Amino acid sequence: MVSFLCIFFPPVISVILTAKLRKENFNNYQYIAYYVVFTVIINGVMFWILSFMFKVHSISSPDVFQTSFSAKYITLSSFLAIISAHIAVSFRKFKSMSVDQIQKDEIQENTEEDE
């Protein structure tokens, strides 16, 4: 039961933080889409850390999610959730700024051609 909390709770933090940073209310489909993406990213990074840094090869074994390990896991994955939310919002701002710049350049080229 603790393993499910460790795996599926941090993406909730990430989705809520992303919505607050973007100052939007997500509909159900957006929430599910972001939740799935953040679940894959956060747990992928966590499994990579567990595999290569701590030499844990199976998280399904019953002795892996002990109390101290679960506390460390949820702390680190919550930190990753916060970082990934900020990265997602920053990437979106960067992408929109670059799209705006491309549109401005196209408008400028069109006005130069008209003259």
N, C-alpha and C positions, 0 to 999 in steps of 0.2 A: 504494500500500500504506500509506503514511504517512497518507493522508487517511482511510482506514478506521479506523486506530488513533485518530486525532484525533476522529472522529465517534462511534465506538462504545465507546471505553474509559471516558470520564468518567461515563456512566450506570452503569457497573458500580461505580464508586466510590460513587456516590450510593445505589445499592440496598444495598450492603454497609453503608454508614454508617447508613442508615435502619434496617436490621435490628438493628444494634448499639445504636442509640439507643433503639429500641423494646424491646430485650432480648427479641427473638423470633427464631425460626428460620423463614424463609419456605419454604413448599413450592414446587415448580417453577412452579405456576400463578401464585402470588403474585409470585415472582421475575420471571417474564416480564411480568406486568402492570405491576409497578413499573418494570421496565426499559424497556418501551415508553413509558410516560408520561414518565419522566425523559429518555429519548432525544428525544422530541418537544419537551419544554420546553427542555432545555439547548441543543439544536441550533437550535431556533426563535429563542431569544435570541441565540445566536451568529450566525446568519444575518442577523438584524436588525442586530446590531452591525456586521457586515461590510458590509451593504448601505448603511446610512445613515451610519456613522461613517467607514469606510475606502473607500467607493465601489467595493467589489468586487461585481460584478454576476453573476459566475458562478464557483462553486467547482469546476466541472468542468473548467476550463481547466488545462492541465498546469503552467503557471507560477505558479499560486496557492499550492500547498502546497510551497513551498521549505522548506529546513531552518529558517531563522530564523522564517518565518511559522508553520510547524508547531509550533515550540517555543512561540511566543506563543499560538497557538490552543489547544494542549493545556493550557497553564498557566491561561489564562483560563477554559476550559471545565471544568477540574478545580476551580477556585475556585467556579464556578457550581454544580457538582455538590455540593460541600460545603454551600454556602448553601441549595440547593434541598432537600437532605436535612433540614437543620435546620428549614426552613420547613414541610416536610411533617409532621415530628414535632410541631412547635409547633401547627400547624393541627389535627392530630388530638387533641392534649391540650386545646386550646381547645374543640373540638367536643364532646369527651366531658364536659368540665366544664359546658358549657351544657346538654347533654342531662341530666346529673345534676341540675342546678338546676331544669330543667323538671319532672323526675320528682318532686323534693322538693316543688315548688310544688303539683303535682297531688295528692300525698299529703296535704299540709297542707289543701288545699281540701276534699278528701273527708272528712277528719276533722272539719273545721269544719262541714260540712253534716250529718254524722251527729249532732252535738251539738245 
